[in-house]
């Protein structure tokens, strides 16, 4: 009788131990499954489009926070408008890129197509200027001759406190920059030049352009029939690169802004 009771207790204890073991194993499996589920969710969120979109928006917001609208005094009464975007981390700032504009456009175009933000994201200080008689500088009298335009470009670099900047001059603004580049001293104050289909090049001869010993990116649209004949002339600039944007018109940077921005950054990164 007593022996039977002992056997029954032993059997019961064994059953309890087995149950506890099964419970512990089950709990461990549940923990493992829970961890796998959590890891899967985190992995999905990290690599999913919503997460990437949020990350891009956050990065964009960080750059946009540094955008500042400013003016500088060109003379005793006239103010020139410009918009400045700098890298969020100032220690990463490389050099300044000054963007002018065409006859029918303003500094806002560079903001609208994302050029200012694209440059700042790569460490460049980007400044878009409204030329006299245009945009927010509309009340300022435009230069009446070439000498005044040269003076404006010189004053622009000085008043923006830009140390060897790169000038971006589309179309009409080439009538400001190209004559100014003929000045050897002013040319030495620049790091590079990005020329976008400047009609003003027609006023110069190949021998004159050969004196522009300055890294230059020449950009034009494949469908720009008015400027295309001048491409061989501009190739006389010794350190020049040519970038034709396929299926683009005169204002090629507006047709394909992402392609334009990317090519500009490739050029800048080599300076």
MIDOSE-1310 file (N, C-alpha, C; in nm, 2 decimals, decimal comma, always signed):
residues 271
xxxx	+0,08/-0,12/+0,00/+0,00/+0,00/+0,00/+0,09/+0,12/+0,00; +0,18/+0,13/+0,09/+0,27/+0,25/+0,10/+0,35/+0,26/-0,02; +0,39/+0,15/-0,07/+0,47/+0,15/-0,20/+0,39/+0,20/-0,32; +0,27/+0,16/-0,32/+0,18/+0,21/-0,43/+0,16/+0,36/-0,42
xxxx	+0,15/+0,42/-0,30/+0,14/+0,56/-0,29/+0,26/+0,63/-0,34; +0,38/+0,58/-0,30/+0,51/+0,64/-0,34/+0,52/+0,64/-0,50; +0,48/+0,53/-0,56/+0,48/+0,52/-0,70/+0,39/+0,62/-0,77; +0,27/+0,64/-0,71/+0,17/+0,73/-0,76/+0,23/+0,88/-0,75
xxxx	+0,29/+0,91/-0,63/+0,35/+1,04/-0,61/+0,46/+1,07/-0,71; +0,54/+0,96/-0,73/+0,65/+0,98/-0,83/+0,60/+1,00/-0,97; +0,49/+0,93/-1,00/+0,43/+0,95/-1,13/+0,38/+1,09/-1,15; +0,31/+1,13/-1,04/+0,25/+1,27/-1,04/+0,36/+1,38/-1,06
xxxx	+0,47/+1,36/-0,98/+0,58/+1,46/-0,99/+0,64/+1,46/-1,13; +0,65/+1,34/-1,19/+0,71/+1,33/-1,32/+0,62/+1,40/-1,42; +0,49/+1,38/-1,40/+0,39/+1,45/-1,49/+0,40/+1,60/-1,48; +0,41/+1,64/-1,36/+0,42/+1,79/-1,33/+0,55/+1,85/-1,40
xxxx	+0,66/+1,77/-1,38/+0,79/+1,82/-1,44/+0,78/+1,82/-1,59; +0,71/+1,72/-1,65/+0,70/+1,72/-1,80/+0,61/+1,84/-1,84; +0,51/+1,86/-1,76/+0,42/+1,98/-1,80/+0,49/+2,11/-1,79; +0,57/+2,12/-1,68/+0,65/+2,25/-1,67/+0,75/+2,26/-1,78
xxxx	+0,81/+2,15/-1,82/+0,91/+2,16/-1,93/+0,84/+2,20/-2,06; +0,72/+2,14/-2,08/+0,65/+2,17/-2,20/+0,61/+2,31/-2,20; +0,56/+2,36/-2,09/+0,52/+2,50/-2,07/+0,64/+2,60/-2,10; +0,76/+2,56/-2,04/+0,87/+2,65/-2,07/+0,92/+2,65/-2,21
xxxx	+0,91/+2,53/-2,27/+0,95/+2,52/-2,42/+0,85/+2,61/-2,50; +0,72/+2,59/-2,46/+0,62/+2,67/-2,53/+0,63/+2,82/-2,52; +0,67/+2,86/-2,39/+0,69/+3,00/-2,37/+0,81/+3,05/-2,45; +0,91/+2,97/-2,45/+1,03/+3,01/-2,53/+1,00/+3,03/-2,68
xxxx	+0,92/+2,93/-2,73/+0,88/+2,94/-2,87/+0,80/+3,07/-2,89; +0,71/+3,10/-2,80/+0,63/+3,22/-2,82/+0,71/+3,34/-2,82; +0,82/+3,35/-2,73/+0,91/+3,46/-2,72/+0,98/+3,47/-2,86; +1,03/+3,36/-2,91/+1,10/+3,36/-3,03/+1,02/+3,41/-3,15
xxxx	+0,89/+3,36/-3,15/+0,80/+3,40/-3,26/+0,77/+3,55/-3,25; +0,75/+3,60/-3,12/+0,73/+3,74/-3,10/+0,84/+3,82/-3,15; +0,97/+3,78/-3,12/+1,08/+3,85/-3,17/+1,10/+3,85/-3,32; +1,06/+3,74/-3,38/+1,07/+3,73/-3,52/+0,97/+3,82/-3,59
xxxx	+0,85/+3,83/-3,53/+0,74/+3,92/-3,58/+0,79/+4,06/-3,57; +0,84/+4,10/-3,45/+0,89/+4,24/-3,43/+1,00/+4,27/-3,53; +1,09/+4,18/-3,55/+1,20/+4,20/-3,64/+1,15/+4,22/-3,79; +1,05/+4,14/-3,82/+0,99/+4,15/-3,96/+0,93/+4,28/-3,98
xxxx	+0,85/+4,33/-3,88/+0,78/+4,46/-3,89/+0,88/+4,57/-3,91; +0,99/+4,57/-3,82/+1,09/+4,67/-3,83/+1,16/+4,67/-3,97; +1,19/+4,55/-4,01/+1,26/+4,53/-4,14/+1,17/+4,59/-4,25; +1,04/+4,56/-4,25/+0,95/+4,60/-4,35/+0,94/+4,76/-4,35
xxxx	+0,93/+4,81/-4,23/+0,91/+4,96/-4,22/+1,04/+5,03/-4,27; +1,15/+4,97/-4,24/+1,28/+5,04/-4,27/+1,30/+5,04/-4,42; +1,26/+4,94/-4,49/+1,29/+4,93/-4,63/+1,16/+4,96/-4,72; +1,06/+4,99/-4,66/+0,93/+5,02/-4,73/+0,93/+5,16/-4,79
xxxx	+0,85/+5,18/-4,89/+0,84/+5,31/-4,95/+0,79/+5,42/-4,85; +0,69/+5,39/-4,77/+0,65/+5,50/-4,67/+0,76/+5,55/-4,59; +0,85/+5,46/-4,54/+0,96/+5,50/-4,45/+1,06/+5,58/-4,53; +1,09/+5,54/-4,66/+1,18/+5,61/-4,74/+1,13/+5,75/-4,77
xxxx	+1,00/+5,75/-4,80/+0,93/+5,88/-4,83/+0,94/+5,98/-4,71; +0,92/+5,92/-4,59/+0,93/+6,00/-4,47/+1,07/+6,05/-4,45; +1,17/+5,96/-4,47/+1,31/+6,00/-4,46/+1,35/+6,11/-4,55; +1,30/+6,10/-4,68/+1,33/+6,20/-4,78/+1,27/+6,34/-4,74
xxxx	+1,14/+6,33/-4,69/+1,07/+6,45/-4,65/+1,14/+6,52/-4,54; +1,19/+6,44/-4,44/+1,27/+6,49/-4,33/+1,39/+6,56/-4,37; +1,47/+6,49/-4,46/+1,59/+6,55/-4,51/+1,56/+6,68/-4,59; +1,46/+6,68/-4,67/+1,42/+6,80/-4,75/+1,38/+6,91/-4,65
xxxx	+1,31/+6,88/-4,55/+1,27/+6,99/-4,45/+1,39/+7,05/-4,38; +1,49/+6,96/-4,35/+1,61/+7,01/-4,29/+1,69/+7,11/-4,38; +1,69/+7,08/-4,51/+1,75/+7,17/-4,60/+1,67/+7,30/-4,62; +1,54/+7,29/-4,63/+1,45/+7,40/-4,65/+1,45/+7,50/-4,53
xxxx	+1,48/+7,45/-4,42/+1,49/+7,53/-4,30/+1,59/+7,64/-4,31; +1,70/+7,61/-4,39/+1,81/+7,71/-4,40/+1,79/+7,81/-4,51; +1,68/+7,80/-4,59/+1,65/+7,90/-4,70/+1,63/+8,04/-4,64; +1,70/+8,14/-4,69/+1,68/+8,27/-4,64/+1,67/+8,37/-4,76
xxxx	+1,57/+8,46/-4,75/+1,56/+8,57/-4,85/+1,64/+8,69/-4,80; +1,72/+8,74/-4,89/+1,80/+8,86/-4,85/+1,81/+8,96/-4,96; +1,86/+9,08/-4,93/+1,89/+9,18/-5,02/+2,03/+9,24/-5,00; +2,09/+9,29/-5,11/+2,21/+9,37/-5,08/+2,20/+9,50/-5,16
xxxx	+2,27/+9,60/-5,11/+2,26/+9,73/-5,17/+2,36/+9,74/-5,29; +2,30/+9,76/-5,41/+2,39/+9,77/-5,53/+2,45/+9,91/-5,54; +2,37/+10,01/-5,50/+2,42/+10,15/-5,49/+2,35/+10,21/-5,37; +2,35/+10,34/-5,36/+2,30/+10,41/-5,24/+2,15/+10,39/-5,22
xxxx	+2,07/+10,36/-5,33/+1,93/+10,35/-5,31/+1,86/+10,22/-5,36; +1,93/+10,14/-5,44/+1,87/+10,02/-5,50/+1,92/+9,89/-5,43; +1,82/+9,81/-5,40/+1,85/+9,68/-5,34/+1,83/+9,56/-5,44; +1,92/+9,47/-5,44/+1,91/+9,35/-5,52/+1,86/+9,23/-5,44
xxxx	+1,76/+9,16/-5,48/+1,70/+9,05/-5,41/+1,78/+8,92/-5,44; +1,79/+8,84/-5,35/+1,84/+8,70/-5,37/+1,80/+8,61/-5,27; +1,80/+8,48/-5,30/+1,76/+8,37/-5,21/+1,88/+8,29/-5,19; +1,90/+8,25/-5,06/+2,02/+8,18/-5,02/+1,98/+8,05/-4,95
xxxx	+2,04/+7,94/-4,99/+2,02/+7,81/-4,93/+2,16/+7,75/-4,89; +2,18/+7,72/-4,77/+2,31/+7,67/-4,72/+2,29/+7,53/-4,66; +2,40/+7,45/-4,67/+2,39/+7,32/-4,60/+2,35/+7,33/-4,45; +2,27/+7,24/-4,40/+2,23/+7,25/-4,26/+2,35/+7,24/-4,17
xxxx	+2,45/+7,16/-4,20/+2,57/+7,15/-4,12/+2,67/+7,24/-4,19; +2,70/+7,35/-4,13/+2,79/+7,45/-4,18/+2,93/+7,40/-4,21; +2,97/+7,30/-4,13/+3,11/+7,24/-4,15/+3,12/+7,17/-4,28; +3,01/+7,13/-4,34/+3,01/+7,06/-4,47/+3,01/+7,15/-4,59
xxxx	+3,00/+7,28/-4,57/+2,99/+7,38/-4,68/+3,11/+7,38/-4,76; +3,10/+7,37/-4,89/+3,21/+7,37/-4,98/+3,24/+7,51/-5,03; +3,18/+7,54/-5,15/+3,20/+7,68/-5,20/+3,06/+7,73/-5,25; +3,06/+7,85/-5,30/+2,93/+7,92/-5,33/+2,90/+7,90/-5,48
xxxx	+2,78/+7,88/-5,51/+2,73/+7,87/-5,65/+2,63/+7,98/-5,67; +2,65/+8,08/-5,76/+2,56/+8,19/-5,78/+2,48/+8,17/-5,91; +2,35/+8,16/-5,90/+2,27/+8,14/-6,02/+2,19/+8,26/-6,06; +2,21/+8,30/-6,19/+2,14/+8,41/-6,25/+2,02/+8,35/-6,33
xxxx	+1,96/+8,42/-6,42/+1,84/+8,37/-6,49/+1,83/+8,43/-6,62; +1,73/+8,38/-6,70/+1,71/+8,43/-6,84/+1,61/+8,54/-6,84; +1,59/+8,59/-6,96/+1,51/+8,71/-6,98/+1,37/+8,70/-6,92; +1,30/+8,59/-6,94/+1,16/+8,57/-6,90/+1,15/+8,51/-6,76
xxxx	+1,26/+8,49/-6,69/+1,25/+8,42/-6,57/+1,31/+8,50/-6,45; +1,31/+8,43/-6,33/+1,36/+8,50/-6,21/+1,43/+8,39/-6,12; +1,48/+8,44/-6,01/+1,55/+8,34/-5,91/+1,45/+8,23/-5,87; +1,32/+8,26/-5,87/+1,23/+8,16/-5,82/+1,23/+8,03/-5,90
xxxx	+1,27/+8,04/-6,03/+1,28/+7,92/-6,11/+1,38/+7,81/-6,05; +1,49/+7,86/-6,00/+1,59/+7,77/-5,94/+1,53/+7,71/-5,81; +1,45/+7,78/-5,74/+1,39/+7,72/-5,62/+1,28/+7,62/-5,66; +1,20/+7,65/-5,76/+1,09/+7,57/-5,81/+1,13/+7,43/-5,86
xxxx	+1,25/+7,43/-5,93/+1,29/+7,31/-5,99/+1,39/+7,23/-5,90; +1,41/+7,29/-5,78/+1,49/+7,21/-5,68/+1,64/+7,23/-5,69; +1,69/+7,32/-5,77/+1,83/+7,33/-5,79/+1,90/+7,38/-5,66; +1,84/+7,48/-5,60/+1,90/+7,53/-5,47/+1,91/+7,43/-5,37
xxxx	+1,81/+7,35/-5,35/+1,81/+7,25/-5,25/+1,90/+7,13/-5,28; +1,91/+7,10/-5,41/+1,99/+6,99/-5,46/+2,14/+7,03/-5,43; +2,18/+7,15/-5,46/+2,31/+7,20/-5,43/+2,35/+7,20/-5,29; +2,25/+7,25/-5,20/+2,28/+7,25/-5,06/+2,29/+7,11/-5,00
xxxx	+2,21/+7,02/-5,06/+2,22/+6,88/-5,01/+2,36/+6,82/-5,03; +2,43/+6,87/-5,13/+2,56/+6,82/-5,16/+2,67/+6,91/-5,10; +2,64/+7,00/-5,02/+2,74/+7,08/-4,95/+2,77/+7,21/-5,01; +2,70/+7,25/-5,11/+2,73/+7,38/-5,17/+2,63/+7,49/-5,12
xxxx	+2,69/+7,61/-5,10/+2,60/+7,72/-5,07/+2,55/+7,78/-5,20; +2,42/+7,78/-5,21/+2,35/+7,82/-5,34/+2,28/+7,95/-5,32; +2,31/+8,04/-5,42/+2,25/+8,17/-5,41/+2,18/+8,20/-5,55; +2,05/+8,23/-5,55/+1,98/+8,27/-5,68/+1,95/+8,42/-5,67
xxxx	+1,99/+8,49/-5,77/+1,98/+8,64/-5,77/+1,87/+8,68/-5,88; +1,79/+8,78/-5,84/+1,71/+8,85/-5,93/+1,79/+8,97/-5,99; +1,81/+8,96/-6,12/+1,89/+9,07/-6,19/+1,81/+9,20/-6,19; +1,88/+9,31/-6,20/+1,81/+9,44/-6,21/+1,70/+9,44/-6,32
xxxx	+1,58/+9,49/-6,28/+1,47/+9,49/-6,37/+1,39/+9,37/-6,38; +1,42/+9,27/-6,29/+1,35/+9,14/-6,29/+1,31/+9,10/-6,15; +1,19/+9,03/-6,14/+1,15/+8,97/-6,02/+1,14/+9,07/-5,91; +1,19/+9,04/-5,79/+1,19/+9,13/-5,68/+1,29/+9,25/-5,69
xxxx	+1,37/+9,24/-5,79/+1,46/+9,35/-5,82/+1,41/+9,44/-5,94; +1,28/+9,42/-5,96/+1,22/+9,49/-6,08/+1,23/+9,64/-6,08; +1,23/+9,70/-5,96/+1,24/+9,85/-5,95/+1,38/+9,90/-5,98; +1,48/+9,81/-5,98/+1,61/+9,86/-6,00/+1,64/+9,87/-6,15
xxxx	+1,69/+9,98/-6,19/+1,72/+10,01/-6,33/+1,82/+9,91/-6,39; +1,79/+9,85/-6,50/+1,89/+9,75/-6,56/+2,01/+9,82/-6,62; +2,12/+9,76/-6,62/+2,24/+9,82/-6,68/+2,22/+9,86/-6,82; +2,26/+9,98/-6,86/+2,24/+10,03/-7,00/+2,34/+9,99/-7,10
xxxx	+2,46/+9,94/-7,05/+2,56/+9,90/-7,14/+2,65/+9,79/-7,08; +2,74/+9,75/-7,16/+2,82/+9,63/-7,12/+2,91/+9,66/-7,00; +2,96/+9,79/-6,99/+3,04/+9,82/-6,88/+2,97/+9,81/-6,74; +2,84/+9,86/-6,75/+2,76/+9,85/-6,63/+2,73/+9,70/-6,59
xxxx	+2,71/+9,62/-6,69/+2,69/+9,48/-6,66/+2,81/+9,42/-6,60; +2,93/+9,45/-6,65/+3,05/+9,40/-6,59/+3,07/+9,45/-6,45; +3,04/+9,57/-6,42/+3,04/+9,63/-6,29/+2,95/+9,56/-6,19; +2,83/+9,52/-6,25/+2,73/+9,45/-6,16/+2,78/+9,32/-6,12
xxxx	+2,84/+9,24/-6,21/+2,89/+9,11/-6,18/+3,00/+9,12/-6,08; +3,09/+9,21/-6,09/+3,20/+9,23/-6,00/+3,14/+9,27/-5,86; +3,04/+9,36/-5,86/+2,98/+9,40/-5,73/+2,91/+9,28/-5,67; +2,84/+9,20/-5,75/+2,77/+9,09/-5,70/+2,85/+8,99/-5,62
xxxx	+2,97/+8,96/-5,68/+3,06/+8,87/-5,61/+3,11/+8,93/-5,48; +3,14/+9,05/-5,48/+3,19/+9,12/-5,37/+3,09/+9,13/-5,25; +2,97/+9,18/-5,29/+2,87/+9,20/-5,19/+2,81/+9,07/-5,13; +2,82/+8,96/-5,20/+2,77/+8,84/-5,15/+2,88/+8,77/-5,07
xxxx	+3,00/+8,83/-5,07/+3,11/+8,77/-4,99/+3,14/+8,63/-5,04; +3,14/+8,61/-5,17/+3,16/+8,48/-5,22/+3,31/+8,46/-5,26; +3,37/+8,36/-5,20/+3,51/+8,34/-5,22/+3,52/+8,24/-5,34; +3,57/+8,29/-5,45/+3,58/+8,21/-5,57/+3,46/+8,12/-5,60
xxxx	+3,35/+8,19/-5,63/+3,23/+8,11/-5,66/+3,22/+8,06/-5,80; +3,12/+7,98/-5,83/+3,09/+7,93/-5,96/+2,97/+8,01/-6,01; +2,97/+8,07/-6,13/+2,86/+8,14/-6,18/+2,78/+8,06/-6,28; +2,65/+8,05/-6,26/+2,56/+7,98/-6,35/+2,48/+8,09/-6,43
xxxx	+2,50/+8,09/-6,56/+2,44/+8,20/-6,64/+2,36/+8,14/-6,76; +2,22/+8,14/-6,75/+2,14/+8,09/-6,86/+2,11/+8,21/-6,95; +2,11/+8,18/-7,08/+2,05/+8,27/-7,18/+2,09/+8,42/-7,16; +1,99/+8,51/-7,14/+2,02/+8,65/-7,13/+2,13/+8,69/-7,03
xxxx	+2,14/+8,62/-6,92/+2,24/+8,65/-6,81/+2,38/+8,63/-6,86; +2,39/+8,56/-6,97/+2,52/+8,54/-7,04/+2,58/+8,68/-7,08; +2,49/+8,77/-7,11/+2,53/+8,91/-7,16/+2,59/+8,98/-7,04; +2,57/+8,94/-6,92/+2,64/+8,99/-6,80/+2,77/+8,92/-6,78
xxxx	+2,77/+8,79/-6,78/+2,88/+8,71/-6,74/+2,99/+8,70/-6,84; +2,96/+8,68/-6,97/+3,06/+8,66/-7,07/+3,16/+8,78/-7,08; +3,10/+8,90/-7,09/+3,19/+9,02/-7,10/+3,28/+9,03/-6,97; +3,22/+9,00/-6,86/+3,29/+9,01/-6,73/+3,41/+8,91/-6,73
xxxx	+3,39/+8,80/-6,79/+3,49/+8,70/-6,79/+3,62/+8,74/-6,87; +3,60/+8,84/-6,96/+3,71/+8,89/-7,04/+3,81/+8,97/-6,95; +3,76/+9,01/-6,83/+3,84/+9,08/-6,74/+3,93/+8,97/-6,66; +4,06/+8,98/-6,69/+4,15/+8,87/-6,63/+4,14/+8,87/-6,47
xxxx	+4,13/+8,99/-6,41/+4,13/+8,99/-6,26/+4,00/+8,93/-6,21; +3,89/+8,96/-6,28/+3,76/+8,91/-6,23/+3,76/+8,76/-6,26; +3,81/+8,71/-6,37/+3,81/+8,57/-6,40/+3,89/+8,49/-6,29; +3,99/+8,55/-6,24/+4,07/+8,48/-6,14/+3,99/+8,47/-6,00
xxxx	+3,89/+8,55/-5,99/+3,81/+8,54/-5,87/+3,70/+8,44/-5,87; +3,70/+8,37/-5,99/+3,60/+8,26/-6,00/+3,66/+8,12/-6,00; +3,58/+8,03/-5,96/+3,62/+7,89/-5,96/+3,58/+7,81/-6,09; +3,47/+7,86/-6,14/+3,42/+7,79/-6,26/+3,30/+7,87/-6,32
xxxx	+3,25/+7,82/-6,43/+3,14/+7,89/-6,50/+3,05/+7,79/-6,57; +2,92/+7,80/-6,55/+2,82/+7,71/-6,61/+2,74/+7,80/-6,70; +2,75/+7,77/-6,83/+2,69/+7,85/-6,93/+2,57/+7,77/-6,99; +2,45/+7,83/-6,99/+2,33/+7,76/-7,04/+2,28/+7,84/-7,16
xxxx	+2,32/+7,80/-7,28/+2,27/+7,86/-7,40/+2,27/+8,01/-7,40; +2,39/+8,07/-7,38/+2,39/+8,22/-7,38/+2,40/+8,28/-7,52; +2,30/+8,35/-7,57/+2,30/+8,41/-7,70/+2,41/+8,51/-7,72; +2,46/+8,57/-7,60/+2,56/+8,67/-7,61/+2,69/+8,62/-7,66
xxxx	+2,71/+8,49/-7,67/+2,84/+8,44/-7,72/+2,86/+8,48/-7,87; +2,75/+8,51/-7,94/+2,76/+8,55/-8,08/+2,85/+8,67/-8,10; +2,86/+8,75/-7,99/+2,94/+8,88/-8,00/+3,09/+8,86/-8,00; +3,13/+8,73/-7,97/+3,27/+8,71/-7,95/+3,33/+8,62/-8,06
xxxx	+3,46/+8,63/-8,07/+3,53/+8,55/-8,17/+3,60/+8,43/-8,09; +3,63/+8,33/-8,17/+3,70/+8,21/-8,11/+3,83/+8,25/-8,04; +3,91/+8,34/-8,09/+4,03/+8,38/-8,03/+4,01/+8,44/-7,89; +3,90/+8,52/-7,88/+3,87/+8,58/-7,75/+3,83/+8,48/-7,65
xxxx	+3,75/+8,38/-7,69/+3,70/+8,28/-7,60/+3,82/+8,19/-7,55; +3,92/+8,18/-7,63/+4,04/+8,09/-7,60/+4,11/+8,15/-7,48; +4,09/+8,28/-7,45/+4,15/+8,34/-7,33/+4,08/+8,31/-7,20; +3,96/+8,25/-7,21/+3,88/+8,22/-7,09/+3,93/+8,09/-7,03
xxxx	+4,05/+8,10/-6,97/+4,10/+7,98/-6,91/+4,04/+7,95/-6,78; +3,92/+7,90/-6,78/+3,83/+7,88/-6,66/+3,75/+7,75/-6,68; +3,75/+7,66/-6,59/+3,66/+7,54/-6,60/+3,52/+7,58/-6,63; +3,47/+7,53/-6,75/+3,34/+7,57/-6,80/+3,25/+7,45/-6,84
xxxx	+3,13/+7,46/-6,80/+3,03/+7,36/-6,84/+2,93/+7,43/-6,93; +2,92/+7,38/-7,06/+2,83/+7,44/-7,15/+2,71/+7,35/-7,17; +2,59/+7,40/-7,13/+2,47/+7,32/-7,14/+2,37/+7,38/-7,24; +2,31/+7,29/-7,32/+2,21/+7,34/-7,41/+2,12/+7,23/-7,45
xxxx	+2,00/+7,27/-7,50/+1,90/+7,17/-7,53/+1,91/+7,13/-7,68; +1,89/+7,00/-7,70/+1,89/+6,95/-7,84/+1,80/+7,02/-7,94; +1,69/+7,07/-7,89/+1,59/+7,13/-7,97/+1,61/+7,28/-7,98; +1,71/+7,33/-7,92/+1,74/+7,48/-7,92/+1,81/+7,51/-8,05
xxxx	+1,74/+7,53/-8,16/+1,80/+7,56/-8,29/+1,87/+7,69/-8,30; +1,83/+7,79/-8,22/+1,90/+7,92/-8,22/+2,04/+7,91/-8,16; +2,06/+7,83/-8,06/+2,19/+7,83/-7,99/+2,28/+7,72/-8,05; +2,23/+7,62/-8,10/+2,31/+7,50/-8,14/+2,43/+7,54/-8,24
xxxx	+2,41/+7,64/-8,33/+2,52/+7,68/-8,42/+2,63/+7,74/-8,34; +2,61/+7,79/-8,22/+2,72/+7,85/-8,14/+2,80/+7,76/-8,06; +2,76/+7,63/-8,05/+2,83/+7,54/-7,97/+2,97/+7,52/-8,01; +3,01/+7,51/-8,14/+3,15/+7,50/-8,18/+3,23/+7,62/-8,13
xxxx	+3,16/+7,74/-8,14/+3,23/+7,86/-8,10/+3,27/+7,85/-7,95; +3,17/+7,81/-7,86/+3,20/+7,80/-7,72/+3,30/+7,70/-7,68; +3,32/+7,60/-7,77/+3,42/+7,50/-7,74/+3,56/+7,55/-7,75; +3,57/+7,68/-7,79/+3,71/+7,74/-7,79/+3,75/+7,77/-7,65
xxxx	+3,66/+7,77/-7,55/+3,70/+7,79/-7,41/+3,78/+7,67/-7,37; +3,91/+7,69/-7,33/+4,00/+7,58/-7,31/+3,95/+7,47/-7,22; +3,91/+7,50/-7,10/+3,87/+7,39/-7,01/+3,72/+7,37/-7,01; +3,66/+7,35/-7,12/+3,52/+7,34/-7,13/+3,47/+7,20/-7,15
xxxx	+3,35/+7,17/-7,10/+3,28/+7,05/-7,12/+3,14/+7,08/-7,18; +3,09/+7,00/-7,27/+2,96/+7,02/-7,33/+2,86/+6,92/-7,29; +2,75/+6,96/-7,25/+2,64/+6,87/-7,21/+2,51/+6,91/-7,29; +2,48/+6,82/-7,39/+2,35/+6,85/-7,46/+2,24/+6,77/-7,40
xxxx	+2,13/+6,83/-7,36/+2,02/+6,77/-7,30/+1,92/+6,73/-7,41; +1,90/+6,60/-7,43/+1,82/+6,55/-7,54/+1,67/+6,58/-7,52; +1,61/+6,61/-7,63/+1,47/+6,65/-7,64/+1,43/+6,77/-7,55; +1,53/+6,86/-7,52/+1,51/+6,98/-7,44/+1,52/+7,10/-7,53
xxxx	+1,44/+7,20/-7,49/+1,44/+7,33/-7,57/+1,54/+7,43/-7,51; +1,52/+7,56/-7,54/+1,62/+7,66/-7,50/+1,63/+7,66/-7,34; +1,52/+7,66/-7,27/+1,53/+7,66/-7,13/+1,54/+7,51/-7,08; +1,64/+7,44/-7,12/+1,66/+7,30/-7,10/+1,65/+7,26/-6,95
xxxx	+1,70/+7,34/-6,86/+1,69/+7,31/-6,72/+1,55/+7,30/-6,67; +1,46/+7,37/-6,73/+1,32/+7,36/-6,69/+1,25/+7,24/-6,75; +1,30/+7,19/-6,86/+1,24/+7,07/-6,92/+1,28/+6,94/-6,84; +1,40/+6,93/-6,80/+1,45/+6,81/-6,73/+1,53/+6,86/-6,61
xxxx	+1,47/+6,91/-6,51/+1,55/+6,97/-6,40/+1,63/+6,87/-6,32; +1,58/+6,75/-6,30/+1,66/+6,65/-6,22/+1,79/+6,61/-6,30; +1,78/+6,60/-6,43/+1,89/+6,57/-6,51/+1,99/+6,68/-6,51; +1,94/+6,80/-6,52/+2,03/+6,92/-6,52/+2,10/+6,93/-6,38
xxxx	+2,02/+6,92/-6,27/+2,08/+6,93/-6,14/+2,19/+6,83/-6,12; +2,17/+6,71/-6,16/+2,27/+6,60/-6,14/+2,39/+6,63/-6,22; +2,38/+6,68/-6,34/+2,50/+6,71/-6,43/+2,58/+6,82/-6,37; +2,51/+6,92/-6,32/+2,58/+7,04/-6,26/+2,66/+6,99/-6,14
xxxx	+2,60/+6,91/-6,06/+2,67/+6,86/-5,94/+2,80/+6,78/-5,98; +2,79/+6,70/-6,08/+2,90/+6,62/-6,13/+3,02/+6,72/-6,17; +2,98/+6,83/-6,23/+3,08/+6,93/-6,27/+3,14/+7,00/-6,15; +3,06/+7,04/-6,06/+3,10/+7,11/-5,94/+3,19/+7,02/-5,85
xxx	+3,16/+6,89/-5,84/+3,24/+6,80/-5,76/+3,38/+6,79/-5,80; +3,41/+6,83/-5,93/+3,55/+6,81/-5,98/+3,63/+6,94/-5,96; +3,57/+7,05/-5,91/+3,64/+7,17/-5,90/+3,71/+7,18/-5,76
